[in-house]
Amino acid sequence: MVLALISFFSSAYAANAYAAKPTRVEVLYMNHGPLMDTLDKMKGIFSSYGDKISVSWYDFDSKEGEDFKAKKGIKQHMPLVIWIDGNAVVKLGQKQVKFVGFPTGAGPAFFQGKWTIDDLKAALDQVTAKK
């Protein structure tokens, strides 16, 4: 009986040890009107992944945001940067997508990046496919 219990608990521990960690998503954002639509769309996408992702939000103008910018080496004015498992650049097919600035077609033209909400979803689909 004791051996059976030891075997059971060892198996349960081993299964937990190999469970996939959630994909870490970090978002540095400016809490300003022009970005609200994009942030709402991102929140909708993030919620669809359940426990496959863990999202941390950092307001650019907060103390926490200041500390996070220092940690990431961000010194310039940026409305939005998204890191997926520590990377702001993700390879999707043949292209490299950099999640910096507003998505293409949103917000002021000079702050638009070369990524779309669909690119963000594709990147998350890619990294969570095995979780």
C-alpha positions as CSV (number, residue, x, y, z in Angstrom):
1,M,0.0,0.0,0.0
2,V,2.8,2.4,0.9
3,L,4.6,1.6,-2.3
4,A,1.5,2.2,-4.3
5,L,1.1,5.7,-2.7
6,I,4.7,6.5,-3.3
7,S,4.3,5.5,-6.9
8,F,1.1,7.5,-7.3
9,F,2.6,10.7,-5.9
10,S,5.8,10.3,-7.9
11,S,3.8,10.0,-11.1
12,A,1.7,13.1,-10.2
13,Y,4.8,15.1,-9.5
14,A,6.5,14.0,-12.7
15,A,3.4,15.0,-14.7
16,N,3.4,18.5,-13.1
17,A,7.1,18.9,-13.7
18,Y,6.7,18.4,-17.4
19,A,3.5,20.6,-17.8
20,A,4.0,23.3,-20.3
21,K,4.6,26.8,-18.9
22,P,2.3,29.5,-20.2
23,T,3.7,31.8,-22.9
24,R,4.8,35.0,-21.3
25,V,3.4,38.1,-23.0
26,E,4.7,41.5,-21.8
27,V,3.0,44.7,-23.0
28,L,4.5,48.2,-22.5
29,Y,1.8,50.7,-23.5
30,M,0.8,54.3,-23.3
31,N,-2.5,54.7,-21.6
32,H,-3.8,57.3,-24.1
33,G,-7.0,57.6,-26.1
34,P,-5.6,56.8,-29.6
35,L,-4.3,53.4,-28.3
36,M,-7.4,52.3,-26.5
37,D,-9.0,50.6,-29.5
38,T,-5.8,48.6,-30.1
39,L,-5.5,47.6,-26.4
40,D,-9.2,46.5,-26.4
41,K,-8.6,44.3,-29.4
42,M,-5.4,42.8,-27.8
43,K,-7.3,42.0,-24.6
44,G,-9.9,40.2,-26.6
45,I,-7.3,38.1,-28.3
46,F,-5.4,37.4,-25.1
47,S,-8.5,36.2,-23.3
48,S,-9.1,33.6,-26.0
49,Y,-5.9,31.8,-25.0
50,G,-6.9,31.1,-21.4
51,D,-4.1,29.6,-19.3
52,K,-1.8,29.1,-22.3
53,I,-0.5,32.7,-21.9
54,S,0.4,34.9,-19.0
55,V,0.1,38.6,-19.8
56,S,1.8,41.4,-17.9
57,W,0.8,45.1,-18.6
58,Y,3.2,48.0,-18.0
59,D,1.8,51.5,-18.3
60,F,4.6,53.6,-19.9
61,D,4.0,56.5,-17.5
62,S,3.8,54.6,-14.2
63,K,6.5,53.8,-11.7
64,E,6.2,50.1,-12.7
65,G,6.4,51.1,-16.3
66,E,9.6,53.2,-15.7
67,D,11.2,50.2,-14.0
68,F,10.2,47.9,-16.8
69,K,11.5,50.3,-19.5
70,A,14.8,50.5,-17.6
71,K,15.0,46.6,-17.5
72,K,14.3,46.4,-21.2
73,G,16.6,49.3,-22.2
74,I,13.7,51.4,-23.6
75,K,14.7,55.1,-23.6
76,Q,12.6,56.6,-26.4
77,H,8.9,57.5,-26.6
78,M,7.0,54.4,-27.8
79,P,3.3,54.0,-27.6
80,L,3.4,50.2,-27.6
81,V,5.8,47.3,-27.5
82,I,4.8,43.6,-27.1
83,W,7.2,40.9,-26.1
84,I,6.3,37.2,-26.5
85,D,8.6,35.0,-24.4
86,G,11.1,37.9,-24.2
87,N,11.1,38.7,-27.9
88,A,9.6,41.7,-29.6
89,V,10.3,40.1,-33.0
90,V,8.7,36.9,-34.1
91,K,9.3,34.9,-37.3
92,L,6.0,34.3,-39.0
93,G,6.6,32.2,-42.2
94,Q,9.2,34.1,-44.2
95,K,8.8,37.4,-42.5
96,Q,10.0,38.9,-39.2
97,V,7.3,40.8,-37.4
98,K,8.3,43.4,-34.8
99,F,5.6,44.3,-32.4
100,V,6.4,47.9,-31.9
101,G,4.2,51.0,-32.3
102,F,0.6,51.0,-33.4
103,P,-0.5,48.2,-35.7
104,T,-0.4,49.2,-39.4
105,G,-3.4,51.4,-40.1
106,A,-4.1,52.5,-36.5
107,G,-3.1,55.6,-34.8
108,P,-0.8,58.4,-36.1
109,A,1.2,57.3,-39.2
110,F,4.6,58.2,-37.6
111,F,3.9,55.8,-34.7
112,Q,2.7,52.9,-36.8
113,G,4.7,49.7,-36.9
114,K,4.7,47.0,-39.6
115,W,2.4,44.5,-37.8
116,T,-1.3,43.8,-37.6
117,I,-3.6,42.4,-35.0
118,D,-3.8,39.3,-37.2
119,D,0.0,39.0,-36.9
120,L,-0.2,39.1,-33.1
121,K,-2.8,36.3,-33.2
122,A,-0.7,34.3,-35.6
123,A,2.4,34.7,-33.4
124,L,0.4,33.6,-30.3
125,D,-1.1,30.6,-32.2
126,Q,2.4,29.6,-33.2
127,V,3.9,29.7,-29.7
128,T,0.9,28.1,-28.0
129,A,0.3,25.4,-30.5
130,K,2.1,22.8,-28.4
131,K,0.7,23.9,-25.0
